[in-house]
Amino acid sequence: MADISHTEGIGRPISWVGPYFLLAGAMTIVLTDAIAGTALSMARLDMMGSTHASPDEFAKLDYGYTAAKLLAFALTPWLAGAFGLYRCVMVAGLVMTAACYGASYVLDLNILYVLRLLQGSSGGVLLVGAQALLFRVFPLRQQPLVQSIYAIGSVVAPATIAPYMQGWLLDSVDWSLIFLSSVPFGIAGIGMLALSPQAHAVDSPKVRLDAQGIVLIGVAAFAISFVLNQGNRWDWLNDRTIVLAIAIGVGALAIQVARQLYDPASATIFNFSVFKNPNFCFGIVASLAAGFALLGSSFVIPSFAVSVLKMTPTAAGSLLLPSTVMFIGSLFLTAFLIQKLKLPGIITVPLGILGLMLAMWLLSGSSPGSGIPDMTPAILIRGLALGFLFLSITLVTLMSLDKTLLLFGVALFSIGRQLGGLAGISFLQTFIEDQTARNRVILASHIFPGRGEVAARISSVGNLLSHHGMEAAVANKTAISLIGKQVMLQSTTIAFNSAFLAITLFFFIAAPCLILWKIILGRALGAK
């Protein structure tokens, strides 16, 4: 796949198999982040029970991990310039593997919090560093296929494979095995990366350390992560802590951006030169929408399965598993269209958007009686659409960047996708809870004892319970309780269906905005 006679930066013969080890190692090592990053979504209640943590105490593991990852995204260009990109990836892999191993045996919440910070920071370096290595070692003409293979570990695994594996471990063994299961991937990835001399030879431009910028971005990352993770629990702007966190986060980020705009020599965390590239400007906006779609749908589908369909974690995970084949298939199909047929990189983005809209619209008709066969067609369409969407956006955004700006571009692209996903999950959580409460009030207003249909229903259920040996008075109370549970179930079902429809409407609005943004960028480039 890659040039087998030489690699940029060295003029001596090298092993022809080295690039293949790099590709396999990069895909494998980011699986550790895929597992660690999604672990708490499935194992939350089990871990809270084992660590005896309150919701507020346990929440630190969530937003601490996310904040550390966002900060690591921003710092990777400096780390690569100071210590070498290959060394950074190798050290991050070692730290991630060790942190996951430690987390599988630790029950002390404070130690677990430190390990989650290490997982987040090392995961951020891995995602940016591994992808940048692939762009530097492989020629541009091979990037569609290379990035599609890499996406199996960085995008497909956390969206489809990890939920099933984690659900099975929870049901069959223990939550600690979730973290432990990532250790073999870390060891294998490190071993394969060590066999790639091309990765050793990749150099990175030196970036001056900006201590003030690190502090400002760190404060912004923790404040924004806290708001997006906990805002729903504390009723958003009705809570003073959330308001204060928003002010601190936005203020710190604004100060850092202002420092770089007005005095670029004094601040080096970001390199805004990447925004001179119109493809990057388009892609960074599209990455927000893609992150919303990926993480938002990955949250709402298993939540519906557990909350409404009463599935076990294993069954909920298996709901997304069939889409793995479609996801990977559309990644490779997109790579073929771009690499072999020389079609524009943006060619499959409309297919991805339309596919996601169709999948979410189909899911919006689900009911408490729906099963895996009923939901599978929509899940398969979702997998197909995500493959079309993510690879095209990645290639459009990053392929045309100069190598001196590549790390900054990959870092900002990763930040955009992560923030889009966090915003999607936060919005859907709030939307579902608000809709559930509203639906319950509306449905309950039509159910009162004096209404004929309600009285008949209570009588029918009560008689059925009495025929099975329950005393008449108790049967009547139980019938009323069961009807109340049915009201709650229907309220929740309608709320989830509205959430599926909301994702469809999001893209109905976002798609024209992306097209308009692309036209504006094209005209701006033409004017120059």
ABEGO torsion letter per residue (X at the ends): XBBAABBBGBABBBBAAAAAAAAAAAAAAAAAAAAAAAAAAAAAAAAAAAAGBBAAAAAAAAAAAAAAAAAAAAAAAAAAAAAEAAAAAAAAAAAAAAAAAAAAABABAAAAAAAAAAAAAAAAAAAAAAAAAAAAABBAAAAAAAAAAAAAAAAAAAAAAAAAAAAAAAAABBAAAAAAAAAAAAAAAAAAAAABAAAAABBBBBBBBBAAAAAAAAAAAAAAAAAAAAAAAAGEAABAAAAAAAAAAAAAAAAAAAAAAABAAABAABBAAAAABAAAAAAAAAAAAAAAAAAAAAAAAAAAAAAAAGBBAAAAAAAAAAAAAAAAAAAAAAAAAAAAAGBBAAAAAAAAAAAAAAAAAAAAABBAABBAAAAAAAAAAAAAAAAAAAAAAAAAAAAABBAAAAAAAAAAAAAAAAAAAAAAAAAAAAAAAAAAAAAAAAAAAABBAABAAAAAAAAAAAAAAAAAGBBAAAAAAAAAAAAAAAAAAAAAAAAAAAAAAAAAAAAAAAAAAAAAAAAAAAAAAAAX
